[in-house]
Structures are given as C-alpha cells and as structure tokens.
Amino acid sequence: MRNVVLMTLAACLLLAGAAFAADENVVPAAKIGVVDMQTVATQSEPAQAAKKQMESKYGKERQSLEKQGEALKKKAEDLKNPKASEEKKLAFIRAKQELDQKTRNFLRKVEQDEVKLRQDMVTLVFSATYEVARAKGFNFVVDVTAGGVLYADQSMDLTQDVLAEVNKLYKAGGPKKDDKK
C-alpha cells in the first residue's frame, strides 16, 4: 500500500512538473495598440507648421496663377463672339499654353516640397509611436486609418499619446537619428 501511495505521489509530482514546464514555454499575450495616423498627421504641431510653411512659400504664386486663370476665362467668354479675330484667338491659345506650363512647373515644385515634408512627418510619427509603445508596454501598434481595424477598445488607442509625443519630438528638434524602430 505504501508503494502505491509513493508511486501515485511521484506520478503527480512528475505531471505537475511537466505542467509548470509547459507554462514557462507559453508565449505571453501580445499587447496591441491602435493609432489614428490621419489625426496625428493633420492635428500635430509639425503638420500645422508644414501647412503654414507651404502657404507662406507658395501662397502668392498660387493666387497669381488663379488670377491668371480667371482672366483667361473672361477672355474665353469674349472669344465666343463670332466677330472675334483670329489674332485674338491665337493670343488666347498662347496665353493658355503659357499658363498651363507655369501651373505644371508650380505643381512640380509644390509636390517636391510636400514629399520632403511628408517624409519628415512619417519619420517623426514612427519615432513617436515607437517611444509611446515602448513606454506603455505595447508590442504591436496598428494604424486604424489603414482600414484593417474594425473595432478597438479605447484602452488600446494610443492616438493622443502619439500626438503628444510627436509635438514633443518636434519641439525638441525632430526624432533622434539613433532611435531604433
């Protein structure tokens, strides 16, 4: 009888040890956060500063092109008159082509600056997201504007924290180059 009890006790201890060993190999649950990148990209201080920068740099030129376009529209109305000379029609065509070329050049310049500003903003947002996720113990963060998230508990939403971190990094002069992503 004593041997049976000892064997049973030994078997229980072996099973318990195996159960504890199995628990040690279990992967901990992932802590997933979500961020509304659209909100961060439009409401952050660097986004507002970039918008002001673009407006101050290109606002007058854009207004000038718009005025030239309005003037051409008026000329086009005058050309609808059957008595309009061929010379006026040719002058209108040349002016329209000139305006189109100026507009294309303007849009190219604006696009180049916007690409650079977007790249800087993405770097800043990723650095801020990394810092917030690391500080709060999240090991996975998803962009809700990308369309893959249908529901997320509010406790998982890091948008305001990332927005604050983006503003903090912006005021400090941007993300540190040695940050690991």
C-alpha positions in Angstrom: 0.0 0.0 0.0 2.8 2.3 0.9 4.4 1.7 -2.5 1.2 2.6 -4.3 0.9 5.9 -2.4 4.6 6.7 -3.2 4.1 5.8 -6.9 1.0 7.9 -7.1 2.7 10.9 -5.4 5.7 10.6 -7.7 3.4 10.5 -10.8 1.6 13.6 -9.5 4.8 15.4 -9.0 6.0 14.5 -12.5 2.8 15.7 -14.0 2.9 18.9 -12.0 6.5 19.5 -13.1 5.6 18.9 -16.7 2.6 21.3 -16.4 4.9 24.0 -14.9 7.4 23.5 -17.6 4.7 23.8 -20.3 3.6 27.1 -18.7 7.1 28.5 -19.0 7.1 27.9 -22.8 3.8 29.6 -23.3 4.1 32.8 -25.3 2.7 35.8 -23.4 -0.3 37.5 -24.9 0.5 40.3 -27.3 -0.4 43.8 -26.2 -1.8 45.6 -29.3 -2.3 49.3 -29.6 -4.0 51.4 -32.3 -3.2 54.9 -33.6 -5.3 57.1 -35.9 -2.4 58.3 -38.1 -4.7 60.6 -40.1 -5.5 62.5 -36.8 -1.8 62.7 -35.9 -0.8 63.8 -39.4 -3.4 66.6 -39.5 -3.6 67.8 -35.9 0.0 67.7 -34.8 2.1 70.8 -34.4 4.6 69.8 -37.2 1.7 69.2 -39.6 0.3 72.7 -38.8 3.7 74.2 -39.2 4.3 72.5 -42.5 0.9 73.8 -43.8 1.8 77.3 -42.8 5.3 76.9 -44.4 3.8 75.8 -47.7 1.2 78.6 -47.6 3.8 81.3 -47.0 6.2 79.8 -49.6 3.7 79.2 -52.4 0.5 81.1 -51.5 1.2 84.2 -53.5 2.3 82.3 -56.6 -0.8 80.1 -56.3 -3.0 83.2 -56.0 -1.3 84.7 -59.0 -1.9 81.6 -61.1 -5.5 81.5 -60.1 -6.0 85.2 -61.1 -4.4 84.5 -64.4 -6.8 81.6 -64.9 -9.8 83.8 -64.1 -8.5 86.4 -66.6 -8.2 83.7 -69.3 -11.8 82.5 -68.5 -13.0 86.1 -69.2 -11.0 86.2 -72.4 -12.6 82.9 -73.4 -16.0 84.3 -73.0 -15.1 87.2 -75.3 -13.8 84.8 -77.9 -17.3 83.2 -78.1 -18.3 86.2 -80.1 -18.3 85.3 -83.8 -16.7 88.7 -84.5 -13.5 87.8 -82.5 -10.4 88.0 -84.7 -8.2 85.0 -85.4 -5.3 87.0 -83.9 -7.1 87.3 -80.5 -7.9 83.6 -80.6 -4.2 82.7 -81.2 -3.1 85.1 -78.5 -5.6 83.3 -76.1 -4.2 79.9 -77.1 -0.6 81.1 -76.4 -1.6 82.6 -73.1 -3.5 79.4 -72.1 -0.4 77.2 -73.0 1.8 79.6 -71.0 -0.4 79.4 -68.0 -0.6 75.6 -68.3 3.2 75.4 -68.3 3.5 77.7 -65.4 0.9 75.7 -63.5 2.7 72.4 -64.2 6.0 73.9 -63.0 4.4 75.3 -59.9 2.8 71.9 -59.1 6.1 70.1 -59.5 7.8 72.5 -57.1 5.0 72.1 -54.5 5.0 68.3 -54.9 8.7 68.1 -54.3 8.4 70.1 -51.1 5.4 68.1 -49.9 7.2 64.8 -50.4 10.1 66.0 -48.3 7.7 67.3 -45.6 5.7 64.0 -45.6 8.9 62.0 -45.3 10.0 64.1 -42.3 6.5 63.7 -40.8 6.5 60.0 -41.2 9.9 59.7 -39.5 8.6 61.8 -36.6 5.4 59.8 -36.3 7.1 56.5 -36.4 9.6 57.6 -33.7 6.8 58.9 -31.5 4.8 55.7 -32.0 7.9 53.7 -31.1 8.5 55.7 -27.9 4.9 55.6 -26.8 4.5 51.8 -27.5 7.8 51.0 -25.7 6.9 53.2 -22.7 3.4 51.7 -22.3 4.5 48.1 -23.0 2.7 47.6 -26.3 4.5 45.2 -28.6 2.3 45.8 -31.7 0.7 49.0 -33.0 -1.7 49.2 -35.9 -2.9 52.3 -37.9 -6.7 52.4 -37.8 -6.9 54.6 -40.9 -5.3 51.8 -42.9 -8.7 50.1 -42.9 -7.8 46.8 -41.2 -9.2 47.6 -37.8 -13.0 47.4 -37.4 -13.1 47.7 -33.6 -10.6 48.6 -30.9 -11.2 49.1 -27.2 -10.5 52.7 -26.1 -7.8 51.5 -23.7 -5.8 50.4 -26.8 -6.0 53.8 -28.6 -2.6 55.5 -28.4 -3.5 58.3 -30.8 -3.5 61.2 -28.3 -0.3 59.8 -26.7 1.4 59.6 -30.1 0.1 63.1 -31.0 1.6 64.5 -27.8 4.9 62.6 -28.4 5.1 64.0 -32.0 4.6 67.5 -30.7 7.3 66.9 -28.0 9.8 65.5 -30.6 9.0 68.4 -33.0 9.7 70.9 -30.3 12.9 69.1 -29.4 14.1 69.3 -33.0 12.8 66.0 -34.5 13.5 62.4 -33.9 16.9 61.3 -32.7 18.9 59.6 -35.5 19.9 56.7 -33.2 16.4 55.7 -32.4 15.7 52.1 -33.2 12.4 51.3 -34.9 
